[in-house]
Amino acid sequence: MHPDLHAAGLTQGGVFTTRQAQAAGYTPDELRALLRNQRIVRVRRGIYTDPSWHHPAYELATAAVLLACVKSRPVASHRCAARLLGLPLVDPPDLPEITVPEASPLTTVRRAHLHHGRVAKDEWQDVHALRVTTAARTAVDLARTLDFPAAVVVADAVLHRNLATPHDLGRAAGQFRGRPRSAALARVLAFADAGSESVGESLARVLFAEHGLPAPTLGQRITVDGEVVARVDFLWEEHRTIVEFDGRLKYEPGSDRGADALWQEKLREERLREAGYEVVRITWAQLMNEPERTVARIRAAFARQSTQLIGS
């Protein structure tokens, strides 16, 4: 590969154009030969990559869209930005998603989702040589476009990973006040919590709220006789009830915790029960397929505790 094209690929996310190849001295016949021999690969019309650079396919597709629309000053945004930033998504995108200025004449882009909007200089960053909206702006964009649970998953992750503060989110949301979906945006930002440590925990919090359960304390350490027995996912101290979200991965054969971890978990749960707590475990399947039954189990735990408290 010619050094000029290699340099272009480094600064353009692993892609280069036909014009850049010709400027580096390649003739149309030479480019066709490189394509036939798979020395280069077409990413989209007029844009190529060198497969030896080993860029992920989604990044290449996004780089190619950004390069194809470069005159409109595009920025990878929304779910595309979340994917490039490594944020969790309930429904990951297949196609790139970009935002161009509101005044841009661009109305459609093949094999990509297009948005029009203002992205300030401090609202984008370079990720693998691609211009991508910041975590705060990405969370705000998705709070306006995704349904509530999916948007909370992203906002929680941004806060939990210290990629942005609540102040940062509020600042990014400022330009959208009074605009369509501003109420949905405000609802997500008010609900987002840095204490939520996983997609499952975020979706569980949404489930609790939508079914009228009081807001739990997240990640609370439980102390018994001066010793920290556990750090639990959800705690309702007033109901002496703990809910643990169990993805089960930590107990699978061959995991780094294995059977001993399951035994230790049982001992831990015993101590919590002895200390007067109800412990309710919920799984992915229960969360997604049995939401009403899951909430009913928690309410039943509240009721049992209430009966015990009255009896004592």
Buried (B, 14 or more C-beta within 10 A) or exposed (E): BBEBBEBBBEEBBBBBBBEBBEBBEBEEEEBEEBEEEEBBEEBBEBBBBBEEBEBEEBBBBBBBBBBBBEEBEBBBBBBBBBBBBEBBBBEEBEBBBBBBBEEBEBEEBEEBBBBEBEBEEEBBBEBEBBBBBBBBBBBBBBBBBBEBBBBBBBBBBBBBBEBBEBEBBBBBBEBBEEEEEBEBBBBBBEBBBBBBBBBBBBBBBBBBBEBEBEEBEBBBEBEBEEEEBBEBBBBBEEBBBBBBBBBEEEBEEEEEEEEEEEEEBEEBBEBBEEBEBBBBBBBBEBBEEBBEEBBEBBBEBBEBBEEEEEEE
